[in-house]
C-alpha cells in the first residue's frame, strides 16, 4: 500500500463511519468533497501553491474526526442547515476543486455538529459584533481511539442581505496537539457593509489550515482582518470576488517565533468595473520562524476603473527567520490603477539609538518599535473589545520577550 493510499484509507474510514447527513444535498456535497480529496490527496511542495509550506506532518498523522466546542453569541440569526438558502450557497464559493483541504472539510460537513449558518436579513443593522468561537478542548476521555489526535472541520456560511450591516469575529483556539481545518463562506448583498475578523490563537502544537471566501455584491463594503498568533504550522487562504463598485479591504497580522510556520495566500478578484481594494499584511518573525505571503490581484477584462493597492511588510528579528513574499498582479483590463509593494527589514538602528539616547534600555526600545509596527494593523480594528484584547496580547508578548 502506498503512503498516499494509506493516508486516504484512514480518512475514508472516518468519512464512511460518520452519522447520516441531515439533508440529501449535504450527502451529495460531502461525497463530492471526499471524491476530490481522494483524487488529489494532500498537497506537496511540488505544487506551486504549496511550494514553501510542507504539510507532510498533517498527511502522515492518523486523526480521529471530532468537533470543536462552538459558541455563537447571536442565536437569533442562526439558521438551520436544512434551509433552501443554505442549500443554494453552502459549497458554492469555497470550491472543492481548488484546494484539497476545502475538499476534506466539505467531506465532513454536518459530521458531529451542523455547519454554522448565519443570516442577517436585508436592511438589518446588527449593532453588537457577532462572535463565533471554536475551541478544541484538551483530549476527551472515554473514546477507545482517544490516543489518536483529533481533527476538527468547522464550516461556516454567513449570508448578509442587501443594505444590511454587521461585524463578525471568528476565534479559533484550543489545547494540546490537534488539527483544525476550517472553511468560511461569506456572501454580502448589494450595498451591504461587513467587517470580518479572524483571530487564530491555536495551541503551540496545533496545525491550522483555513479558507475564507467572500462573494461581494454591487457597491458592498467588506473588510476582513486575519490575526495569526498561535499554531505550529498555519496556512490561511483568503479570497474575495468583487462586483461593480465594491470596496474590499484585506488586512493581516502574523507573529511567529520558535519554529512556527505561517503562510497567507490571498486572492482579490476584481470581476466588474469600478471596484476598489486595499490590502495590508504585516509579519513579525523571530528565532527560526518562517512565513509566506502570496497576494494575487486579478483584474478581469470588464473590470475597468479598478483601483487596487497591496502592501506586505515584514519585520525580521533574527538571522535564522525566513520570509517568502510574492505579490502577483494579473491585469486583463487597460484602464486601471494597481500598485503592490513588499518589504523585509530589521529594526531601524537610528530609531533604536534615539530611544536609547532618551534613557530607554535596549530591550524596552526594541519592544516599543516592534509594538509600533504591529499597532498599525491593530488600530484598523473597529471592534473595540477585540482591538483592546489584541493590544493586550501584543503588549504581553513583547514585554515578556525582553525579560
Secondary structure, DSSP 8 states (H G I E B T S, - for coil): --HHHHHHHHHHHHHHHS---SSHHHHHHHHHHHHHHHHH-S--TTSGGGTT---HHHHTS-EEEE--EEEES-GGGEE-TTSHHHHHHTTSSS-TTT-HHHHHHHHTTTSSS--EEEEE-TT-B--S-EEEEEEE-S--SS-TTTTSEEEE--EEEEEE-TT-EEEEEEEEEESSSEEEEEEEEEEE-TT-EEEEEEEEE--TT-EEEEEEEEEE-TT-EEEEEEEE---SEEEEEEEEEE-TT-EEEEEEEEEE-TT-EEEEEEEEEE-STT-EEEEEEEEEE-TT-EEEEEEEEEE-TT-TT-EEEEEEEEEE-STT-EEEEEEEEEE--SS-EEEEEEEEE---HHHHHHHHHTT--HHHHHHHHHHHHHHHHHTT---HHHHHHHHHHHHHHHHHHT-
